[in-house]
Amino acid sequence: MTTDHHHQVVKNNEVMAVGYRFNPTDKELIVGYLFNKVHGNPLPSTFAVRECDVYGDSRAWKGLFEALEEDTLYFFTRLKKKTEKGKRIDRATDSGTWKGQQGDQEIFCHNDNHQMVHIGSRRNFSFIPKKGIQESRCTWVMHEYRLDGCLLDQNNNPYVLCRIKKMKRGKNGRAATDYNDDDEDNGRAAEIWWSNQ
């Protein structure tokens, strides 16, 4: 996220320089943002991570990408269960479904005793549009972060933090992605992006 005419980043009463990039680490997203959001603590920035129903009306988050002219945005969203008493999560939207890629990646950091502790997990997703939707397969890719380990919320708070990236189109006009998907046109762009995060 850039600080252009859309945004200003204020920290310690100072305005950060134009061109500043919001590019937090996994640990910073878990500890600085998601943990504070779940527990009602002040956030380091009030605009860097927005609240949006990522697993509901897709026009909400897609519209923000168009309005802000960004290729990566961050959202707090609530998980929705497929059934009231079940454990399975519903990630279908009005225009498609977020399909999980591989398993969870655990996130660790050092505690006050310099021991490595498990604080959260990250899972990769790609957006598969419904039939009839005029959008390339996997135009959108996402990291979904949740609290785990020593930071696990005992109150079962449903918030997760999502980092969504809009992938650029390849020479053939299709989105230059399909991260580890089971068809033949797996692109490299998403794979490189995931592995560098």
Legacy VTK file of the C-alpha trace (Angstrom):
# vtk DataFile Version 3.0
C-alpha trace
ASCII
DATASET POLYDATA
POINTS 197 float
0.000 0.000 0.000
1.546 3.289 -1.021
1.080 6.650 0.608
0.076 8.731 -2.400
-2.869 11.119 -2.712
-5.101 8.436 -1.137
-3.268 8.066 2.167
-0.969 9.573 4.725
0.776 7.513 7.373
1.170 9.283 10.695
3.498 7.857 13.318
4.748 9.755 16.378
3.122 12.892 14.919
5.319 12.663 11.827
4.109 12.119 8.273
5.996 9.327 6.517
7.637 10.139 3.193
5.706 9.743 -0.063
6.456 6.322 -1.505
6.344 4.581 1.872
5.211 0.976 1.437
3.102 -0.948 3.927
4.923 -4.260 3.702
4.665 -5.972 7.114
6.127 -9.354 7.989
3.926 -12.305 8.949
4.876 -11.756 12.599
3.935 -8.056 12.436
0.540 -8.895 10.921
-0.149 -11.491 13.624
1.162 -9.603 16.673
0.693 -5.961 15.713
-2.630 -6.179 13.904
-4.622 -9.406 14.295
-3.882 -9.929 17.998
-4.790 -6.315 18.797
-7.954 -6.479 16.671
-9.160 -9.667 18.355
-8.467 -8.299 21.850
-9.816 -4.797 21.268
-6.426 -3.074 21.595
-5.373 0.008 19.586
-3.949 -0.780 16.146
-0.603 0.582 14.862
-2.502 2.123 11.918
-6.200 2.739 11.490
-6.222 2.450 7.684
-3.496 -0.069 6.778
-5.795 -3.048 7.454
-9.457 -2.422 6.667
-12.509 -4.301 7.881
-14.323 -5.982 4.994
-16.468 -9.074 4.420
-14.009 -10.977 2.212
-16.198 -14.110 2.377
-19.418 -12.327 1.465
-20.038 -9.697 -1.207
-16.909 -9.692 -3.387
-17.791 -6.249 -4.774
-16.754 -4.761 -1.412
-13.071 -5.730 -1.567
-12.793 -5.651 -5.377
-14.157 -2.115 -5.306
-11.433 -1.013 -2.906
-8.761 -2.308 -5.289
-10.264 -0.215 -8.082
-10.718 2.891 -5.928
-7.234 2.805 -4.402
-5.429 1.537 -7.522
-3.404 -0.935 -5.439
-2.356 -4.495 -6.253
-2.161 -5.644 -2.598
-4.580 -4.826 0.232
-5.090 -6.076 3.799
-8.433 -6.854 5.448
-9.862 -8.006 8.750
-12.761 -10.353 8.098
-14.882 -12.794 10.068
-14.918 -16.500 9.345
-18.304 -18.054 8.647
-19.107 -21.662 9.472
-20.945 -23.801 6.942
-23.240 -25.022 9.745
-23.885 -23.514 13.162
-22.315 -26.389 15.128
-19.794 -27.513 12.528
-16.105 -26.663 12.191
-15.891 -26.284 8.400
-15.516 -22.707 7.130
-17.580 -21.296 4.261
-15.347 -19.262 1.929
-17.843 -18.961 -0.942
-18.800 -15.465 -2.102
-21.465 -14.136 -4.420
-19.125 -14.426 -7.433
-16.797 -17.328 -6.619
-14.951 -19.355 -4.006
-11.614 -19.014 -2.232
-9.868 -22.343 -2.817
-7.182 -23.406 -0.323
-3.686 -24.263 -1.541
-1.509 -26.735 0.387
-1.718 -26.830 4.180
-1.198 -24.269 6.911
2.188 -22.678 7.497
2.899 -22.091 11.186
4.304 -18.708 12.231
6.735 -18.422 15.149
8.480 -15.655 17.069
10.733 -15.326 20.123
9.099 -14.748 23.506
10.567 -12.783 26.427
12.669 -15.839 27.375
14.168 -15.994 23.851
12.266 -19.209 23.092
10.563 -19.812 19.753
6.794 -19.967 20.253
3.935 -20.659 17.842
1.809 -17.512 17.476
-0.274 -18.049 14.366
-0.794 -19.759 11.036
-1.059 -18.736 7.410
-2.908 -20.455 4.610
-2.804 -19.678 0.889
-5.912 -19.307 -1.276
-6.752 -18.508 -4.877
-10.098 -17.121 -6.046
-12.078 -19.328 -8.434
-14.916 -17.376 -10.130
-18.327 -18.935 -10.657
-19.319 -20.109 -14.109
-20.520 -17.191 -16.157
-18.404 -14.633 -14.278
-16.155 -12.781 -16.719
-12.944 -13.000 -14.726
-9.781 -15.048 -15.219
-9.226 -17.981 -12.909
-6.969 -17.018 -9.975
-6.792 -13.315 -10.758
-6.845 -12.963 -6.972
-4.561 -14.754 -4.512
-4.617 -14.463 -0.737
-2.822 -15.231 2.518
-5.229 -15.793 5.399
-3.687 -15.306 8.873
-5.165 -16.562 12.127
-4.071 -16.606 15.763
-2.726 -19.940 17.001
-0.485 -21.425 19.642
0.187 -19.131 22.601
-1.936 -16.325 21.081
-4.959 -18.506 20.372
-8.109 -16.653 21.392
-9.997 -18.689 23.976
-13.196 -16.741 23.264
-13.344 -18.185 19.741
-13.208 -14.769 18.083
-13.856 -15.371 14.361
-11.537 -12.646 13.004
-8.739 -13.443 10.562
-6.478 -11.098 8.606
-6.365 -11.459 4.811
-3.663 -10.153 2.489
-5.129 -10.155 -1.037
-3.069 -9.573 -4.152
-4.388 -8.929 -7.642
-2.179 -10.833 -10.070
-1.139 -9.299 -13.383
-2.220 -10.886 -16.645
0.244 -12.919 -18.689
0.928 -12.566 -22.403
-1.991 -14.892 -23.217
-4.407 -12.553 -21.420
-4.975 -14.960 -18.536
-4.016 -14.149 -14.978
-0.374 -15.086 -14.490
-1.125 -17.479 -11.652
-2.734 -20.730 -10.556
-0.604 -21.385 -7.550
-0.134 -25.150 -7.215
-3.515 -25.782 -8.781
-4.219 -29.174 -10.271
-4.435 -28.169 -13.911
-1.807 -27.754 -16.589
-1.490 -24.000 -16.773
0.131 -23.447 -13.399
1.805 -20.044 -13.643
4.990 -18.976 -11.898
3.910 -15.499 -10.783
1.812 -16.558 -7.814
4.293 -19.246 -6.827
7.101 -16.685 -6.735
4.945 -14.244 -4.783
3.969 -16.881 -2.196
7.515 -18.140 -1.733
8.872 -14.622 -1.204
6.446 -13.773 1.583
LINES 1 198
197 0 1 2 3 4 5 6 7 8 9 10 11 12 13 14 15 16 17 18 19 20 21 22 23 24 25 26 27 28 29 30 31 32 33 34 35 36 37 38 39 40 41 42 43 44 45 46 47 48 49 50 51 52 53 54 55 56 57 58 59 60 61 62 63 64 65 66 67 68 69 70 71 72 73 74 75 76 77 78 79 80 81 82 83 84 85 86 87 88 89 90 91 92 93 94 95 96 97 98 99 100 101 102 103 104 105 106 107 108 109 110 111 112 113 114 115 116 117 118 119 120 121 122 123 124 125 126 127 128 129 130 131 132 133 134 135 136 137 138 139 140 141 142 143 144 145 146 147 148 149 150 151 152 153 154 155 156 157 158 159 160 161 162 163 164 165 166 167 168 169 170 171 172 173 174 175 176 177 178 179 180 181 182 183 184 185 186 187 188 189 190 191 192 193 194 195 196
